């Protein structure tokens, strides 16, 4: 949690003064700024860690917003393209679809079928005339005519539930395969960056663990685990892969120990 004192100029001035004068307050007191450990020591200070996590949080939020914006843009483009394709359909097909196009389940179905028609390079109506697709449209129409908006919303919720469950299961399978395979094959530069991050976060966790800050320790070890489990050295570099495996194993053991200490039993397993 971000401590408000980290934004207090008076507190910061006093903290910086103590770090300039007291080696016990500053692990970098005797360390050369050119030493790689200088940055690591600076990043372990409570106010520096809070600042870095705040920046990471807003970067994640920014990336999420950009992804959402891109998704909305692509969806609007797909809607416009589907509308143009529907205009080329026969009057009978338009009369079947138009009254229920306002419902989300029909919109999702039409966006999907329009994309499939484009991939197959055939007219939309020809693809909709496929037995299963035409039966689905007529089922939508019967539901809209008999159950109205409530019935169509129930159909959408059922579809959304199945779709979400499928996506989660697929992601879980991909994540499991990634873990069992030791990560994706990476470039040596990517592997080196992951090892540096893993080593630094592992040491950060040990420092916090020795201070009795279990929550801070497990956070650092989670970051180390996240950096390492997705990467794997090329088959031509077995020594580097072995070093990565040994480092990751040590981090996972520390992570499990901290999770047990905090009562996070599922994570400990």
N, C-alpha and C positions, 0 to 999 in steps of 0.2 A: 504494500500500500504506500502511496506517495505521501511523504511527511511534509506538511506545509512549511516547516522550518527551512527546508531546502530552498525556498523562494525568499527567505528573509535575508536582506543584505547584511544586517548586523551579525546574524549567526554565521553567514558565509565568511565575513571578514575575520571574525574570531577563529573560525575553523582553519582558514588559510594561514593565519598568524601562528597558530599552534603547529601546523604542519611545517612551517618554515623554521621553527625553533626547536621542536621536540621530535627526535627520531622515533619515539614510541607512537607518535601520531601519524607518521609518514613512512611507509615502507620504502619509499623512493629516496629517503634522505641521503643515503650513501650510494645510490644507484646512478650510473651514467645514463643520461637521457637517450643515448644511442643503443642502450641495452634493450633487447626485445621485451624483457620482463618489466621495463619501466612502464609501458602502456598497460600491461596486465595488472600491475599493482595499482595504477591510477584507476583502472576500470573497476577494481574491487571495492573502492571506497563507497560507502552507503549512498551518498548523494549522487555519485557518478552512475552507480547501478540503477538508481531510480530514474535518472535522466535518460539513460540508454533504453530502459524498458518503456518509458513514456514515448520516446521517439519510435521504437519498434511498434508500439501499439498504434500510433497514428499512421505509420507507414502501412500497417496491415489494414487499417480502416480505409486509407486512401486507395490501396489496391482493390479492396472490396468494392468501394464506390465506382472505381473505373471499370471493374468487371461487370457490375450491375448496369452501368451506363451502356457498355458495349452490348450486353444482352438485350437491353431495351431497344437499342438501335437496330440490332439484327432482327429482333422480333417485328419491329415496325416495317423494316424492309421486306420481311417474309410475308407480312399481312398484305402489303401493297402488291407484291408479286402474285400472291394467291388470288387477290381480287381481280387482277388483270387476266389471270388464267381462267377464272370462273366466268368472266364476261364472254369468253370464247366458247362456252358450253351451250348446249341446246336449251331452248326455252323450258322444256320439261325438267331438265336437271336443275335449272335456276329456280323453278317453282318449288322443287323438292327441298332445296337447300336454303334459299333466301329467308324464309320465315323463322328458321332456327339458327341462323348464323350468329345471332346475338349471344347464344349460350356458349360458355367456355369450353365445354366438352366437344362441341361441334367445331369451334374455332381451332382447337388443338388437333382434331382429326383432319381438318382441311389443310392446315399448315403441313402436317406430316405427309398427307397424300400428295400435295402439290410438290413437296421436295422430292418424293419418290418418283413422281412423273418426270421431273426435271432430270433426275439421275438416269432414268430409263430412256430419256429423250422421246417421250410419247405425249400426246395431248392429255390434259387433266381428265377430260370426260372419258377417254378410253380407259384410263387407269381406274376411274370410279366405277366403270361398268363391270369391273372384275366382280365375280359373284360375292365374295366376302365383303368387299367395300360397299357394294350396292345394298346388301342385306343390312350392314351396319347403319347406313344412312336411313333406310326405311325403319329400322328399330328406333333410331333417334327420333324420327318424325312421329312414330306411334307414341313414344314416351312424351314428347312435347305436346301432342294433341290431347292425351289422356291425363297426364300428371302435371303438365305445365312446368313452370320454372322450378318448382320444388323437386320434381322428378329428374329434371335435367341436371340440377345441382347435385343430387344424390349420385347420378352417374359420374359426374366430374370428380366428386370426392372419392368414389371407389377407384376410378382410374388413377387419380393422383396418389392414393395410398399405395396401389400396386407399383406405380412407377417409382415412387420414392423408395419403397422397400427394395425393388430391383436395383436401383442405383446404389443404395447402401450396401447391399450384398455384393455387388460387383466391386465397389471400392474396397470392401473388406477382403475379397479374394485377391485383388491386386496388391493390397498392402501385405497380406500374408505371403504371397508369392515373392514380393520384394524382400521381406524379412528372411524367408527361408533361403532365398538365392544369394543373400549377402549384399543386396543392393544392385543398382544398375551399373554397368560398366561405365566408368568415368575417365576423363582425361587425367593425366598426372597432375595437372594444375588444379583441377577440381578436387582430386584426392588430397593433394597437399593442403589446400585450403580447409577441407573437412577435418584433416588430422590436426591442423593448427587450432581450429575452433574447438575440436573435441578435447585436446590436451589442455587448452586454456580453461575451458568450462569445467573440466574434471578437477583441475587445481583450485579453481574458484570454489567448487563444492567442498573440497577437502578443507579449505580455509574456513568456510562458514560452519562446517560440521565440527571442527575443533573449537570453534567459538560457541558452540551450542545452538547455532541458528539452523535448525533442521529444515525449516521451510525454505530458507535461502539456499541451503545445500541441495535440496531435491530439485529446486528450480534450475540451478546450474547444471545438474546432471541430466535433467530432461533436455536442456538445450544441447548438451554434448551428444546425447543419444540421437536426437533429431538430426544433428549434423552428420552422424556417421552411418546410420542404418540404411540410408538411401544410396550410398556410394560403394563402389567396388573397384579394385585395381584391375587393370587389364591382365589377361592370363600370362602375358609376357613379363609381369612384375610380381612374382610370387612372394618375394620378401616384403614388399610394401603391403600386399594383401594380408600377410601374416601379422605385420605390425598393426594394421588397422583392426584386425580381428582381436588381437590381444588387448588393445586399448579399449575397444568397444565392450569386450567381456568384463574388464575391470570397472567400466562405467556402469554397466547393467547391474553388476553385483552391488556397487555403491547405491544405485538407484533403488534396488530391492530392499537394501538395509534401511534406507531412509523411509521408504514406503511402509515398512513394518513398524518403524518407530512412530509414524504418524497414524497408523491404523488404516492405511490405504491397501487393503488386502488384495483386491483385484490387480492393482498395479504391481504389487510385490510378486505376484505369480507370473 
